[in-house]
Amino acid sequence: MRILRALAGLALLALTQWALAQEAPARAGRLSFVQGDVSLSAEVGVAPAPVALNWPLTSQNQLVTGRDGRAEIRIGSTVLRLDADSALDLREIGDDTLLLRLHYGSLSVRVRNRDLVRGFELNTPQGRILLNEPGLLRIDAEMQPDTTLVSVFEGSAQVEAAGSSLQLRPGQRADLREDELRSGRAARTGFDDWAALRDQQDARYSSTSVRYVSNEMTGYEDLDQYGSWTDSADYGRVWVPRQVAVDWAPYRDGRWAWVSPWGWTWVDNAPWGYAPFHYGRWVQIGPRWCWAPGPRVPRPVWAPALVGWIGERGWSVGFSVGTAPALGWYPLHPFEPYQPGYRVSRTHIDVINVWARPGYVPHGSRGGVTVIPREHFDRRGVVPVWQLPHAEPRSLPAWRPAPPPSVPSLPVVRNDGRDNWQRRPDWRDDPRKRRDADRRDERDERYDRNERRDRDERRDRNDRNDRNDRKDRNDRNDRPQPQPQTQTQPQPQPQPQPQPQPQPQPQPQPQTQPQPDPRPVTDIRTHRESESRGERDDRRPAPGINNPPAWVVPREERNLQNDVRRGHPQPPAPSVTAPPNGAPEAPRVRPQPPAPPREERPTAPPPRSEAPRNEAPRNEARQEENRGRSAGARNEGKVPTQEK
């Protein structure tokens, strides 16, 4: 029994953790500034597409800027600014976590909330950056090959790379490489100056709004610049936009976009159109529409769109192009409850419906209703509302509230075999996309284009150089080398022509003739070509005892080299072969032209001529005879005469 209870407890715990993992987060990012070429990949494995201002950002989004592009991302009070030619991966945007990966380019990060410091992590191809306290820092990835630079201007950060860790204070910089981690002094760039101007603008235009809403409400910084605050007896402080059309209504000038895991999400065209369409409620006070943010809470909960839907299946409306099935929506009143079509915790629902009254129905006619053809919501994508035909609110037939539109094609998932529930649309339901999501290394390689391209180019260049060097060396070695002319000419290969007449063998040269160089003669043309290419022939050893210098080369070899320099054809190297009868036969040898007389530098004094061995006793006898005659002459007192 205890085992069953333990198993049931573990199953309940696993189910609870799975349900929490499937819940939608309470916050999302905002694309608050777009300049130049900026593209977004909303799902893993999908090619980047151009995006617009106020586009919602969430986990598994990749943002890429072109050569002239810049982008700014706001997630509550946290600001991420991306410079030109950069790629950023938003791996996870949770309630208390923010995991990023900068593949290449420059990124400026400002974190103001101390509660979010622990959940911040930024990865690059060379290392990881963590925060110790709120601050401002800039990260440059792959601006130099295989290098990440981390510059801290406010607060403190910790960098980890090459198995080491380093603490950075304001004004310090770290150079992260795969094999080392070095520190230096931080230097500001033009990108930092642009980020500082954006921070000054936020401080100047958000001083009033921060009194009534939390700075963790994404998009609050634009309210003071485009509207004003006023008091309402029923709803407290409300915000009124400036410079809007007379017939303007909320959730009409913009587009619907399918964003996982929430579903259809509103993207407004107004520069201030983010916070008023994802937090609080809209209410019509007199002829004007006002936004009521509700009570100030430290951590407001984000919603894709606070609207109610109308138009069941089969509800048709007349448009300017004819009658067609229609679908419409309207802004929710502050006292109306919001029913999300995605999985979210009870705490989040309570924060969103802080003013809600069960069963509340607004008095009078409902305003702000927008109706368009229903066919545009039958598939995922973007629905540009301002470009589509609208139905007149006065001509609408009777309607009833309807559930949020959903895109079919997802099967019903059974929960433990006891009940059925419709699983929320998510890209993870596609096996192919889920497999792509698991291959994070492949996605990293796809976005680390500078690192892979530079590495491949260096490898290719090295391979080509090695192949060329080996090929060049093999060509020089395989090319037939000229053989030195020796005293005894070798025999050539027998030709099919008639047998040559035997000739007398050439007489051997005296011993005073210097010996030929035993080394193979290097082809002068090959040597000159290698010198023209900046190469050096290391096969020729240095001059020495076994390798005499150039001026000791025999005359026949020098004549051969001179012929090569002048462009004369080089005779083929003969080979010594014996005739069939076994007797060596001297072939006809091409006569060499007589070389002009030239003094050669002797290597040693010429050897003296020695007498034959059989003349040594005769000389000794003659010396004895001379000595005897000299002795007899002295005895006789006469001087002997010298023999001629």
VOGU-3710 file (C-alpha; in Angstrom, 3 decimals, decimal comma):
1> mrilralagl> 0,000/0,000/0,000  2,814/2,373/0,838  4,463/1,565/-2,488  1,274/2,424/-4,334  0,957/5,702/-2,464  4,572/6,550/-3,206  4,088/5,796/-6,878  0,925/7,861/-6,968  2,760/10,758/-5,317  5,591/10,585/-7,809
11> allaltqwal> 3,134/10,464/-10,703  1,272/13,497/-9,340  4,547/15,382/-8,878  5,653/14,564/-12,425  2,264/15,607/-13,794  2,423/18,879/-11,863  5,912/19,638/-13,155  4,824/18,817/-16,702  1,790/21,119/-16,366  3,971/23,939/-15,059
21> aqeaparagr> 6,395/23,433/-17,923  3,500/23,678/-20,398  2,170/26,946/-18,946  2,636/30,140/-20,889  5,066/32,622/-19,283  3,811/35,770/-17,576  6,004/38,098/-19,617  7,112/38,514/-23,201  9,522/40,716/-25,093  8,811/43,651/-27,334
31> lsfvqgdvsl> 10,607/44,815/-30,451  10,646/48,495/-29,444  12,990/49,872/-32,125  13,679/48,768/-35,692  16,171/50,366/-38,075  17,279/49,020/-41,423  17,269/45,310/-42,217  15,916/43,304/-39,245  14,417/39,812/-39,542  12,918/37,399/-37,045
41> saevgvapap> 12,616/33,622/-37,024  9,659/32,860/-34,771  10,068/29,077/-34,843  13,043/26,763/-34,890  13,990/25,744/-38,403  11,965/28,527/-40,068  13,739/31,055/-42,272  13,890/34,608/-40,840  11,189/37,030/-42,056  10,948/40,834/-41,782
51> valnwpltsq> 9,223/42,108/-38,651  7,591/45,348/-37,577  7,534/47,551/-34,496  5,817/46,173/-31,364  6,314/42,580/-32,465  6,024/40,220/-29,464  9,088/38,100/-28,726  9,252/34,910/-26,718  11,390/31,806/-26,246  13,039/30,150/-29,248
61> nqlvtgrdgr> 13,017/33,367/-31,305  16,072/34,366/-33,339  16,685/37,989/-34,304  19,121/38,894/-37,099  20,212/42,381/-38,210  21,745/43,295/-41,555  24,698/45,533/-42,311  22,593/48,685/-41,839  20,203/47,337/-39,190  19,736/47,932/-35,476
71> aeirigstvl> 17,140/46,605/-33,081  16,027/47,138/-29,493  14,289/44,517/-27,366  12,533/45,274/-24,089  11,513/42,640/-21,569  10,086/44,576/-18,645  12,832/46,868/-17,368  15,560/44,869/-19,173  16,801/46,335/-22,451  18,722/44,451/-25,159
81> rldadsaldl> 20,146/46,478/-28,049  21,537/44,730/-31,103  24,027/46,396/-33,439  24,365/45,896/-37,198  25,362/42,494/-38,595  24,428/40,540/-35,464  22,447/37,419/-34,582  20,784/36,871/-31,195  18,962/33,757/-30,013  16,298/34,239/-27,301
91> reigddtlll> 16,512/30,757/-25,903  14,193/31,238/-22,936  12,106/34,145/-21,662  10,506/32,970/-18,446  9,026/34,566/-15,371  12,417/34,627/-13,603  14,860/33,556/-16,301  16,395/35,129/-19,371  18,717/32,867/-21,372  20,388/34,374/-24,442
101> rlhygslsvr> 22,995/33,345/-26,988  24,871/35,843/-29,132  26,167/34,032/-32,190  27,999/37,023/-33,685  27,863/40,801/-33,586  27,518/43,359/-30,752  24,914/43,340/-27,987  24,305/45,975/-25,286  22,564/44,666/-22,145  21,026/46,789/-19,380
111> vrnrdlvrgf> 19,448/45,021/-16,395  17,710/47,186/-13,754  15,757/44,665/-11,657  17,814/42,961/-8,983  15,390/40,030/-8,824  16,236/39,065/-12,402  20,018/39,036/-11,964  20,153/35,436/-10,792  18,208/34,136/-13,790  20,264/35,968/-16,422
121> elntpqgril> 22,719/34,041/-18,597  24,356/34,936/-21,893  26,359/32,473/-23,988  28,710/33,051/-26,903  30,760/30,605/-28,979  33,703/31,142/-26,585  32,170/31,293/-23,104  29,400/32,316/-20,720  28,524/35,644/-19,028  26,641/35,912/-15,734
131> lnepgllrid> 25,592/38,955/-13,696  26,375/39,600/-10,046  24,282/42,777/-9,805  22,263/45,052/-12,112  24,389/46,917/-14,609  25,302/47,766/-18,171  27,678/45,773/-20,373  28,500/45,206/-24,031  29,379/41,886/-25,633  31,200/41,612/-28,975
141> aemqpdttlv> 31,198/38,085/-30,400  33,296/37,092/-33,411  34,233/40,674/-34,215  37,721/39,197/-34,029  38,019/35,568/-35,160  37,314/33,074/-32,351  37,147/35,861/-29,746  34,479/37,372/-27,479  34,978/40,743/-25,786  32,971/41,585/-22,654
151> svfegsaqve> 33,073/45,241/-21,530  31,414/46,253/-18,235  30,403/49,902/-17,698  28,060/49,548/-14,691  27,600/46,829/-12,096  29,649/43,650/-12,137  29,693/40,465/-14,190  31,335/37,056/-14,157  32,750/35,493/-17,311  33,686/31,853/-17,759
161> aagsslqlrp> 35,851/30,549/-20,574  38,729/28,102/-21,180  38,092/26,450/-17,804  38,643/29,740/-15,912  36,439/32,379/-14,306  36,955/36,138/-14,051  35,124/38,886/-12,142  34,692/42,184/-13,996  34,109/45,576/-12,411  33,088/48,857/-14,112
171> gqradlrede> 35,698/49,892/-16,660  37,115/46,384/-17,127  37,091/44,126/-20,164  37,601/40,410/-20,701  38,876/38,671/-23,843  37,375/35,197/-24,128  39,044/32,623/-26,335  38,840/28,870/-26,492  42,230/28,407/-24,842  42,705/31,519/-22,700
181> lrsgraartg> 40,949/34,267/-20,737  42,543/37,701/-20,427  41,492/41,005/-18,852  41,931/44,580/-20,015  40,400/48,051/-19,976  36,942/48,677/-21,415  36,564/51,226/-24,230  33,339/52,837/-25,421  32,270/52,771/-29,058  29,706/54,566/-31,198
191> fddwaalrdq> 27,254/51,777/-30,455  27,540/52,547/-26,721  26,845/56,231/-27,389  23,674/55,330/-29,294  22,535/53,095/-26,406  23,200/55,928/-23,928  20,978/58,300/-25,953  18,165/55,738/-25,853  18,509/55,469/-22,053  18,341/59,256/-21,692
201> qdarysstsv> 15,163/59,335/-23,763  13,569/56,706/-21,526  14,413/58,682/-18,387  12,981/61,871/-19,880  9,640/60,420/-21,081  8,818/57,844/-18,399  9,027/59,896/-15,237  5,221/60,296/-14,982  4,070/56,863/-16,133  6,290/55,029/-13,662
211> ryvsnemtgy> 4,119/56,466/-10,847  1,035/54,568/-12,018  2,452/51,414/-13,603  5,379/49,182/-12,760  8,607/49,471/-14,720  8,261/45,704/-15,312  5,320/46,442/-17,620  6,868/46,119/-21,068  6,241/49,218/-23,170  5,505/51,713/-20,371
221> edldqygswt> 8,355/54,025/-21,469  6,383/55,374/-24,497  3,223/56,442/-22,677  4,347/59,946/-21,600  5,554/60,844/-25,080  2,312/59,942/-26,882  -0,420/60,544/-24,302  -1,425/62,042/-20,945  -2,809/60,801/-17,652  -6,152/61,854/-16,154
231> dsadygrvwv> -8,380/60,846/-13,232  -11,570/58,814/-13,502  -14,104/58,351/-10,729  -14,770/54,714/-11,666  -11,390/53,483/-12,905  -8,788/55,629/-11,171  -5,895/56,954/-13,263  -6,414/56,395/-16,997  -4,232/57,173/-19,974  -5,557/59,004/-23,066
241> prqvavdwap> -3,659/58,792/-26,396  -3,040/61,907/-28,448  -3,338/62,433/-32,204  -5,761/59,629/-33,044  -8,603/59,679/-35,581  -12,141/60,567/-34,583  -13,466/57,070/-35,319  -10,421/55,371/-33,856  -11,018/52,264/-31,739  -8,645/49,865/-29,979
251> yrdgrwawvs> -7,528/46,682/-31,744  -8,353/47,990/-35,197  -5,191/49,592/-36,646  -2,803/46,656/-36,649  -2,559/42,934/-37,388  -3,102/39,543/-35,833  -0,111/37,203/-35,703  0,071/33,609/-34,535  2,627/33,477/-31,710  3,258/30,298/-29,741
261> pwgwtwvdna> 2,275/29,422/-27,082  -0,515/32,014/-26,848  -2,083/31,773/-30,299  -3,510/34,849/-32,055  -1,662/37,916/-30,728  -2,332/41,563/-31,499  0,441/43,726/-33,030  -0,512/47,408/-33,149  0,843/49,913/-35,669  1,088/52,859/-33,256
271> pwgyapfhyg> 4,567/53,534/-31,795  3,058/53,430/-28,289  0,854/50,423/-29,049  2,288/47,713/-26,839  1,478/48,133/-23,132  -2,144/49,345/-23,652  -2,950/46,233/-25,754  -1,331/43,562/-23,546  -2,103/44,876/-20,040  -5,177/46,480/-18,447
281> rwvqigprwc> -8,427/47,309/-20,271  -9,838/49,889/-22,641  -12,932/51,837/-21,660  -14,933/54,490/-23,509  -15,433/57,617/-21,398  -17,567/60,019/-23,379  -16,362/60,242/-26,957  -12,786/59,148/-26,156  -11,205/55,807/-25,579  -9,072/55,610/-22,418
291> wapgprvprp> -6,762/52,919/-21,166  -7,142/51,795/-17,549  -4,031/49,891/-16,353  -5,650/48,851/-13,065  -3,957/48,751/-9,655  -0,209/48,991/-9,676  1,398/45,552/-9,205  5,146/44,784/-9,119  4,934/41,959/-11,695  2,082/42,506/-14,194
301> vwapalvgwi> 0,989/39,538/-16,325  1,231/39,770/-20,117  -1,664/38,733/-22,367  -1,753/38,345/-26,181  -4,874/40,524/-26,544  -7,550/41,491/-23,994  -10,549/41,169/-26,309  -13,765/39,184/-26,604  -14,647/37,303/-29,792  -17,924/37,120/-31,711
311> gergwsvgfs> -19,057/35,046/-34,654  -19,809/31,361/-34,471  -19,478/28,998/-37,387  -22,036/29,906/-40,028  -22,363/33,571/-38,932  -22,244/35,628/-42,156  -21,996/39,369/-42,625  -22,306/41,604/-45,667  -19,086/43,300/-46,790  -18,378/45,624/-49,676
321> vgtapalgwy> -17,317/42,587/-51,726  -20,372/40,500/-50,766  -21,673/38,323/-47,963  -19,192/35,947/-46,344  -18,612/34,121/-43,046  -17,243/36,644/-40,572  -15,358/36,857/-37,309  -15,123/39,867/-35,002  -13,724/41,087/-31,689  -14,176/43,947/-29,234
331> plhpfepyqp> -12,083/45,383/-26,340  -13,010/43,988/-22,950  -14,431/46,253/-20,279  -12,390/46,578/-17,049  -15,079/44,645/-15,158  -15,311/41,834/-17,711  -13,302/38,675/-17,018  -10,710/37,517/-19,518  -10,731/33,818/-20,406  -7,385/32,805/-22,001
341> gyrvsrthid> -7,336/30,111/-24,657  -3,908/28,862/-23,509  -2,659/27,131/-20,369  -1,836/29,535/-17,546  -1,759/29,370/-13,752  -4,585/30,543/-11,508  -2,360/33,272/-10,064  -1,849/34,788/-13,489  -5,579/34,774/-14,192  -6,252/36,541/-10,897
351> vinvwarpgy> -3,734/39,272/-11,722  -5,238/39,815/-15,179  -8,824/39,902/-13,846  -8,118/42,083/-10,818  -11,250/44,183/-11,578  -13,399/41,425/-13,028  -16,960/40,891/-11,843  -18,599/37,550/-12,611  -21,503/37,936/-15,049  -20,898/41,626/-15,702
361> vphgsrggvt> -22,564/43,035/-18,880  -21,806/46,598/-20,018  -24,740/48,998/-20,233  -25,884/50,225/-23,615  -24,440/49,277/-26,970  -20,954/47,863/-27,118  -18,415/49,973/-28,955  -15,182/49,195/-30,738  -16,445/46,091/-32,589  -14,341/45,072/-35,637
371> viprehfdrr> -15,535/42,383/-38,083  -13,583/40,948/-41,050  -13,967/37,804/-43,214  -13,373/34,624/-41,244  -11,291/32,895/-43,915  -8,159/34,796/-42,855  -8,090/32,934/-39,510  -8,196/29,431/-40,988  -4,402/29,142/-41,077  -1,444/30,404/-39,084
381> gvvpvwqlph> 0,325/33,533/-40,208  -0,352/37,277/-40,190  -3,743/38,939/-40,720  -3,325/42,637/-41,712  -6,583/44,041/-40,335  -6,197/47,587/-41,675  -5,973/46,279/-45,246  -9,059/44,003/-45,167  -12,730/44,909/-45,715  -14,650/45,817/-42,539
391> aeprslpawr> -18,327/45,399/-41,795  -20,366/48,347/-40,501  -21,260/47,845/-36,813  -24,833/49,106/-37,407  -25,492/46,466/-40,054  -24,326/43,512/-37,974  -26,884/40,802/-37,352  -27,504/39,374/-33,906  -24,396/37,790/-32,475  -23,235/35,993/-29,359
401> papppsvpsl> -19,790/35,711/-27,743  -17,600/33,030/-29,277  -14,404/31,285/-28,155  -11,065/32,524/-29,490  -10,329/31,259/-33,016  -8,053/28,257/-33,193  -6,164/26,679/-36,044  -7,066/22,983/-36,490  -4,604/20,251/-37,456  -3,558/19,274/-33,922
411> pvvrndgrdn> -4,897/15,916/-32,666  -6,714/15,449/-29,382  -4,335/14,253/-26,672  -5,616/11,884/-23,981  -4,598/12,725/-20,437  -3,912/9,521/-18,464  -6,900/7,801/-20,149  -9,446/9,543/-17,869  -10,385/12,740/-19,691  -9,769/14,443/-22,979
421> wqrrpdwrdd> -8,496/17,936/-23,478  -7,398/19,947/-26,488  -3,720/20,607/-26,420  -2,729/24,174/-27,177  -1,090/24,767/-30,570  2,637/24,568/-30,334  5,480/24,000/-32,762  6,781/21,206/-30,506  3,843/19,048/-31,649  5,479/18,667/-35,054
431> prkrrdadrr> 8,040/15,807/-34,824  10,259/17,352/-37,471  10,389/20,728/-35,730  10,824/19,072/-32,331  13,766/17,132/-33,730  15,212/20,374/-35,041  14,737/21,984/-31,640  16,672/19,193/-29,940  19,594/19,685/-32,275  20,852/22,825/-30,631
441> derderydrn> 24,340/22,229/-31,890  23,122/22,267/-35,476  21,264/25,494/-34,858  24,371/26,978/-33,274  26,414/26,001/-36,326  23,803/27,561/-38,587  24,036/30,916/-36,817  27,810/30,853/-36,131  28,405/31,619/-39,783  31,512/33,803/-39,320
451> errdrderrd> 33,251/31,226/-37,169  32,470/28,302/-39,477  33,191/30,250/-42,672  36,532/31,629/-41,459  37,591/28,254/-40,078  36,662/26,442/-43,287  38,424/29,024/-45,423  41,603/28,733/-43,357  41,406/24,947/-43,494  40,833/24,989/-47,248
461> rndrndrndr> 43,724/27,356/-47,806  46,021/25,197/-45,696  44,879/22,049/-47,494  45,409/23,626/-50,887  48,873/24,852/-49,891  49,813/21,442/-48,540  48,524/19,681/-51,629  50,328/22,118/-53,911  53,562/21,772/-51,956  53,366/17,993/-52,007
471> kdrndrndrp> 52,461/17,975/-55,668  55,308/20,342/-56,494  57,808/18,246/-54,561  56,557/15,054/-56,158  56,753/16,636/-59,601  60,342/17,672/-59,041  61,244/14,245/-57,723  59,442/12,390/-60,512  60,851/14,576/-63,293  63,830/12,825/-65,007
481> qpqpqtqtqp> 67,021/14,318/-63,714  70,085/14,805/-65,956  72,919/12,434/-65,175  76,464/13,799/-64,843  78,953/13,057/-67,588  81,598/10,641/-66,265  84,871/9,437/-67,709  83,345/6,196/-68,912  80,163/6,847/-70,834  77,301/4,462/-69,886
491> qpqpqpqpqp> 75,531/2,313/-72,423  72,203/3,553/-73,874  69,044/1,472/-74,274  69,220/-0,763/-77,372  67,037/0,702/-80,107  65,167/-1,266/-82,754  67,570/0,204/-85,335  70,597/-1,861/-86,511  73,155/-2,668/-83,936  75,767/0,084/-83,612
501> qpqpqpqpqp> 79,382/-0,614/-84,493  81,668/-1,211/-81,525  83,984/1,637/-80,706  87,016/1,759/-78,443  86,393/2,600/-74,864  87,423/6,111/-73,896  90,660/6,346/-71,938  90,248/7,091/-68,237  91,161/10,567/-67,099  94,227/11,061/-64,936
511> qtqpqpdprp> 93,784/11,196/-61,200  94,330/14,930/-61,208  90,859/15,330/-62,770  88,352/16,258/-59,995  85,740/13,630/-59,238  82,152/14,322/-60,372  79,504/15,357/-57,865  77,600/12,228/-56,760  74,444/14,327/-56,152  71,682/14,364/-58,798
521> vtdirthres> 71,809/17,542/-60,812  68,928/19,872/-59,993  66,914/21,109/-62,928  67,736/24,789/-63,324  64,297/25,594/-64,688  62,601/23,956/-61,720  64,903/25,770/-59,346  64,198/29,138/-60,963  60,456/28,509/-60,948  60,538/27,638/-57,254
531> esrgerddrr> 62,523/30,811/-56,545  59,981/32,903/-58,479  57,201/31,457/-56,319  59,042/32,351/-53,141  59,917/28,739/-52,323  63,264/27,285/-51,322  64,632/23,969/-52,453  65,773/22,360/-49,200  66,668/19,089/-50,883  70,162/20,356/-51,818
541> papginnppa> 72,408/20,020/-48,767  74,912/22,646/-47,774  78,415/22,529/-49,319  80,799/20,315/-47,448  83,159/17,401/-47,787  80,620/15,171/-49,511  78,980/18,067/-51,307  81,537/20,408/-52,927  80,528/23,961/-53,785  79,383/25,024/-57,250
551> wvvpreernl> 82,800/25,930/-58,600  84,019/22,318/-58,076  81,375/20,858/-60,400  83,050/18,952/-63,285  83,324/20,634/-66,641  80,944/18,178/-68,343  78,205/18,948/-65,805  78,740/22,697/-66,151  78,457/22,384/-69,934  75,177/20,518/-69,467
561> qndvrrghpq> 73,833/23,232/-67,174  74,896/25,944/-69,640  73,013/24,156/-72,413  69,898/24,077/-70,237  70,194/27,802/-69,508  70,538/28,617/-73,201  67,432/26,548/-74,030  69,222/23,730/-75,884  67,502/20,343/-75,764  68,723/18,099/-73,021
571> ppapsvtapp> 69,956/14,632/-74,061  68,128/11,725/-72,441  69,809/9,987/-69,586  71,490/6,781/-70,916  71,186/3,548/-69,047  73,777/0,747/-68,954  72,531/-2,501/-70,448  74,405/-5,587/-71,548  73,988/-6,951/-75,111  72,450/-10,379/-75,576
581> ngapeaprvr> 75,796/-12,140/-75,907  76,878/-10,856/-72,517  79,861/-8,845/-73,816  79,696/-5,119/-73,117  79,432/-3,108/-76,285  80,217/0,581/-76,464  77,514/2,428/-78,383  77,951/5,486/-80,436  78,094/8,467/-78,178  77,194/11,930/-79,273
591> pqppappree> 80,507/13,815/-79,399  80,666/16,686/-77,014  81,993/19,970/-78,388  85,380/20,872/-77,007  85,068/23,266/-74,118  87,140/26,464/-74,260  90,221/26,504/-72,076  89,393/27,818/-68,643  91,437/27,966/-65,536  89,987/25,958/-62,755
601> rptappprse> 90,573/26,702/-59,185  92,483/23,707/-57,824  91,225/22,141/-54,695  94,768/20,989/-53,710  98,308/21,325/-55,051  99,008/18,910/-57,928  100,604/15,674/-56,753  104,232/15,072/-57,533  105,175/12,396/-60,022  106,554/9,332/-58,347
611> aprneaprne> 109,169/6,978/-59,783  108,273/3,432/-60,598  108,842/0,874/-57,871  111,459/-1,088/-59,911  113,793/1,962/-60,113  114,296/2,314/-56,314  117,244/-0,269/-55,989  119,016/1,258/-58,974  119,022/4,690/-57,368  120,355/3,303/-54,100
621> arqeenrgrs> 123,230/1,513/-55,877  124,134/4,688/-57,771  124,237/6,668/-54,518  126,571/4,087/-52,931  128,866/4,202/-55,978  129,028/8,017/-55,810  129,852/7,948/-52,125  132,687/5,410/-52,755  134,213/7,540/-55,521  134,128/10,630/-53,341
631> agarnegkvp> 135,934/8,810/-50,539  138,680/7,512/-52,947  139,221/10,982/-54,374  139,791/12,441/-50,979  142,361/9,787/-50,263  144,274/10,530/-53,479  144,027/14,261/-53,076  142,134/14,656/-56,247  138,626/15,990/-56,861  136,488/13,634/-58,893
641> tqek> 134,748/14,915/-61,894  130,962/14,954/-62,069  129,405/12,521/-64,390  127,350/13,830/-67,115
//
